[in-house]
Amino acid sequence: MIFKKLIIKSRKNIEIIALAFLIIITIIFTSYYNHNKKKIFYTYADLLENIYFKKSFNQILNGLEPRFKKIEHIINVGETFDKILEQYSVEESEIIQIKKELSKKINLNKLNIDQKFQFTIDQTNYLIKEFIFQVSKTEKIYLTRKEKSDQFDQKILVTKLNKRIVYGESVILESLYKSANDKKIPANIIVEFARIYGFQVDFQRDIRKQDSFQIMYEIFLDDKKNIIETGNILYANLKLSGEDNSLYYFDSKNNEGHYDKSGKSVQKALMKTPINGARLSSSFGMRKHPIDGFNKMHQGTDFAAPMGTPIMASGNGVIKKAGWCGGGGNCVVIKHNSTYETVYAHMSKFAKNIRKGVRVKQAQIIGYVGSTGKSTGPHLHYEVIVNGKKINSQTLKLPSGKVLKGEERKIFETKRIKLDVLKSEKIIGLN
């Protein structure tokens, strides 16, 4: 690092010398040129106005680096805070002091991929003038160097967000995703909508043209009315073959989730399909193996999807295996309880922190669609094992969700009526 600084310092000295040399040459050249033209510059101001001098001077100045350099860094896989700052020639003592200040608010040993920070560095001594760390979408840590000191002042900058409730509806012409996207509904809200209905609806087979949806959800805006983040889906309705399937968000001391009009939770032990936007390409049962060429029992369900499509855990559980499964390629096995296990095969890669022994939640992303192992193209091979026996996931009757009772049911009914009123106001434009 010291050697690097010496090189940079030497380069700057050379540039300064070159600047002085060119100024002298320019003066001599200008005087000679104007002597031949019988014009004499009598003042220094005349010299500065000369076009040849201006061009030479500006070219040199533009080539010199500014004293203060602003750097923005987005954290990548495998990077540590120390290594990131070292690559920008920040002194070790400076790194220690920055870490000391930041550690008061965050754990620097657990950096998130795509997390951002920026800082301004003095290139004469490689000391940091200011440092801004993006903790979340709404919070930043702002450090500024104290005058003639190695200490920093710290501020927490919080972006105040304004909540809005948005309503949208549409007929499903091609796919749920496209129809919702055409209505400018945020992508993560669409995914969440598909997830909450994923316990009871097969989006590849149950959706028909002219089916429709309604949705009411929260968004949070900054002062410039930019959407910073989204909130809960407060109301959802998926109208299939003329039949409404309304769901309401309910949050209480003991429960959180989406419930139907009768107060029954839509959440079940396992999701019917652990992937969105996929096509059922091969069902459970006997088939001609696409590679081996002979009839063989297919003990799972295949969902064809683009490479890299996220794969979700179909239920809460513990990772039993995350590794190579021979013909299944990269696979994950989840043990949900003493009865249920699920298998996800042919993944391109695993999600972050997915390894044996890790506990996962329902709908958590565990990996991404690939074509590893014995495979003819990108798809998810999905298996459900009940009491050690592989069964058809698409015909499996899963345990129903819980039903609200007593005082909670009364509270739910009140909130449900309020949401219905709010929805009606949104539809007619009163709110």
N, C-alpha and C positions, 0 to 999 in steps of 0.2 A: 504493500500500500504506500509506503514511504517513497519507494522507487518511482511509483506511478505519479505521485505528487511532484517529485523533482522534475520528471519529464514534462508534466503540465506546466510547472513554473518556468522551466527553461524555454518551453514553446512560447509562453507569453512574453518573456524577455526578448526573444528573437523577433516576435511580432512588433514589439515596441520599437526596437532598433530599426527594423525594416520600415516602420512608419516614419521615423525621424529621417532616415536616409532618403526615402521617397519625397518627403517634404523639401529637403535640401535640393535634390535633383530637379524637382518641379520648379523651385524658385529660380535655379540657374537656367533651366530650359525656358521658363517664361520670360526672364530678363533678356536672354539671347534672342528669342523669337520677337519680342516687342522692340528690341533695339534695331533689328533689321527692318521693322515696320515703322521705325522712327517714332515709337510710342514708349513712353517711360512711365512706370508706376511710381508715383511719389509717396504713396502711403501704404501702410499695412492693410488697410481696408480694401484698397484696390486689389491687392494680392488675393485676399479671401474671396473676392468676387470673380476672380479669373476661373473660367470653365475647366481648364486643365488641372488647376490646383483642387478644385471642388471634386472632380471625378476621382482623382488619385486618393485624396483624403477620405472620401466616403467609402471607397472600395476597401481600404484598410480597416476602417472602423466597423464595417459590416462583417468583416472576417473575424473580428475579435468576439469572444464569448462574453456575455454579460456577467457581472459579478454574482448576481443572484439567479439561481436556476430553479424553476419550479418542476417538481417531479411527481408524477402520478403513477401508482402501482396497483395492479389487480392481482390478488393472491392466487397462485396456481398450486396444483397438486404437489405435495412434498416440500413446499417452501417453508422455511422458518423465518421468524421476525429478524433474528440476527443476520442470517445469510442475505436476506433481501437488502438490508441497509449496508452491509459490507460491500455488496456489488456496486453501490453508489459512492464508495470510498468514505463512508461515514466513520469517524473515529470510534474505537471501542468504548472509551469513556463516555462519549456522546450517546451511544447505543444504550449503555447502562442507565444513563440518566433519563432517556426517553422511556425505556421500559419501566423504570421506577414510577414515573408519573402515570403511564397508561395502566399499569397493573393495579392501581387504586380502583379502577372501574371495570376492567376486563381481564380475562385469562388469556394471555398471549401464547400459551401452549396449546390452545384449542382454536386456531384460526380457521375461518370458513373459506372454502373455495369461492372465488369471485368477490370476496370482501375487498373494499377499496380503502386506500389511504393516500394522502398526498402531503408533500413537505417542500419547503423552500430552503435551499442550501447555499451558503456563502462559499463560492468557489475559490476564494483566497485562502481560507483556513479550514474549509470543509466542516464548519459548524452549522447546525440547523437553526434557522431563524424562526420558523413556525412549522407546526406539525398538526395535521387534521386527520383523525381516524374515524371512519364511518362505522359506528357501532351497529346501527340499524337504519332502516329507511327514514326514521324520524329523529335519530339522535347521533350527534357527533361529539368527539372529544377534541377540543381546540387548545393547543399548547403554543405559547409565545415566549421567546427567550427574554429574560429580564436584562435590563441594560447592564453591560459589562459584567456578566455573570454566567455561570454554567447552569443556573437554575431556570425553571420555567413556571410561568403562570398558567393555570388550567381553568378552562371554561367548558361547560356542557351546553352545547347548542341544540335546542329542541325545536323541531318543526311542528307547529300547531296544525292539526288536521281537522277538517270539518267533515262530519258524517252526512252522507246523503243516502236515501233509499231509492233504488232504481227499479222500475218495472219494465218487463219486456215479454212479448209473446210472438209466436210465429207458427205457421204451418210447416211441417217437416216435408220438404220436397225431395231432397236427395239423402241427406243425413242430418242427424241432430246437430253435429258439430258445425257443419256448413251453414245450416239455417240460423243457429245461435250466433255464429261468427258474423253473418250478414247483418245481424241486429246490433253489432258492436258490443256484444257481451264478452267480457274478459275471458281469456282462455282458461284460467284456473277456476273460474266460476262454472264454465261448461264442464270441465273435468269433475268438479265436485257434484254437479247435477247428475252426471252419469254415474258417479260413485254411489250416491244415495239411492238411486233407482236400480243399481247393479245387483241388489239383493233379490229382486223380483222380476227384472226385465232382462231379456237377452236382446241387446241392441242390434244384433246381426239378423235375428229372425222375427222378433216381435214387432218391430217398427214397420208400418205401412205408409204409403203415400197418403197425404191428407191427414195423417195423425198430427197432433199439435202439442205445443207446450206453453206454459205460463211460468214466469219466474220473477221473484221479487227479492232483491239482495242489497247488501250494504257496500258502499264504496267510501273511501276516505281521501279527501282532496286537500292539497296545500293551498296557500293564498293565491297562487296563479291558476287554480282550478285543474291542476294536473292530478291524475289518479296515482296516489302513492302506494296504496294497498287496498285490498278488498276484504270484506268481512264475511258474515254468515249469509247463507241463503235462508231468508225468513219464511218464504212460501214457495212451493213448487207444485206444478200440476203437469202430468203427462197424460194426455188424452189419447187412448189407444182404442181404435175401432168404436169411437163414440162414447167410451166410458172414461170418466174422470178418475184420476189417481192422485188426489191432493195430499200434500205433506206439509207439516208445520214444524218450524224450529222451536224447540223448547229447552230452556236452560234453567235448572233449579239446583238446589244444594246437592241432590243425590243423582241427578240425571242431566244429560246433555245429548241432544241429537234430534232426529226428525221423526215425527209421529204422524199417523193417519188421523182421520176425524174421530175415530173411536179411542184414541189415546194409546194405540199400539205402536211400538217402535218398529221401524223398518229394518233395523240392524238384526242380522242373523249370525249364526255361528261362523258361516263361510259365505263369501260373495259367490254369486253364480259364475261370473267371468272376471278374472283378475287382470284384465287388460281392456283398454278402451280403443275404439277405432279399428278393431281387428275383424277379420272374416273367419267364420268357422270353416276350416279347410278339410278336416278329417275327424269323423265322429268316433266314439268308443265302439269297439266290436271288431269282427273279422274283416280283413281287407288284404289286398295284394300289396305287399311292401314295396314302396317306390324305388328302393335301392336293391334289396335282395331279390325281388322279383317273384316271390312265392307268397301264398296266403299265410297270414299270420295274425294272431290276436293283437289288436291295437288297444292297449290298456290305458288310454288317456284320451284327451281331446286336444286337437291341434287348432291354433288360431294363427292364421297368416296375417302378418303386419309388417310395415316398413322397418328396416334395420334401425335399431336404437329406440324403438317405441318402449316407454316405461312399462315394467311389469310390477304389479302390486301383490303384497301378501293378502291372500283371500281371508285371513282371519288372524287374531292375536295368537302369538305362540313364541317358541324358541327355535332358533336355527339349529337343526340337527346336522346338516352338512351344507357346505358352500365350497364347491370345488369341481374337479373333473369326474364325470360319471360315464366314462367310456363312450358308447354310442350316443348318449344323451348330451355329450359335450359339457360345457359349463352349466352346472345345475345347482339349485337350492332345494333342500328338503326342510320343511317346517313341521315341527310337532306342536299341534294346537292344544291337545289334552290327551287323556288316556285312550280316546276313541279315534280322533281324527289326525291324519297327517296329509300334507300336500307336497307335490313335486313340481318344479318349474325347470324345464330343460331347454338346451340349445341356446343359452344366453350368449350374447356377444361379450358382456362384462357384468360384474356385480356392482351394485350401488355401494356408496361409501360406507365403511364400517360393517358391511355384511360378512359375517364369519361365524363359525361354529360357536354356539353358546350365547349368541346375542339375542336378546328379546326384541321382537318386532310387534308393531301394532297393525291392525286391520287397515288395508289401503296404503300402507307404507311402501314406498318404492324399494324393491329389493334387487333389481337388475334391469337389463335391457335386451330387447329382442335381438337375436342373432341367428347364425346358422352353423354353430359349432357341433362337432361330433358327426354322427351319421344323419345328415340332413341334405335336402335338395334345394332349400331356400330359406330365407328368414321367416321364422315362426316361433310360437311358444307351444311346447308340448306340456300339457297340464294334467296332472293326475291327482285324484282324491283317494286316499286309503282309509277305510273304515274298519277298525278292529283287525288290521293286518291284511285286509282284502281290498284290491283295487276295484273301484266301482265307477259307474258312469256319472260324472259330475253334473251333467245336464239334466238328469232325471232324479237326482238325489233330493229327497225331501229334507230340507234343513230345519232345525229347530227355530221356531218363531221368536221374534223379539219380545221383550217384556211389555206388560200392559200397565199403564199408570193407574193408581188406585187412591182412594181416600182424598186427603187434602191436596196432594199433588195433582190429581185428576181435576179438581175444582179450579186450581190455579191455571192448569193447561187450558181448560175450557174458556176461561176469561181471556187469556192471551190469544187463543185461536180466534175468538170473535173479534178482538181488536185488529188482528192481522187481516181478517176478511174485510173489515171496514176500511182499513188502510189500502188494501188492494183495490177495492171499489173506487176509492177516491183517486188512486193513481190512474185507473182506467178512464175515468171521466175527466181527468185533468184538474181536480180540485187540490191536489197535493203534489 
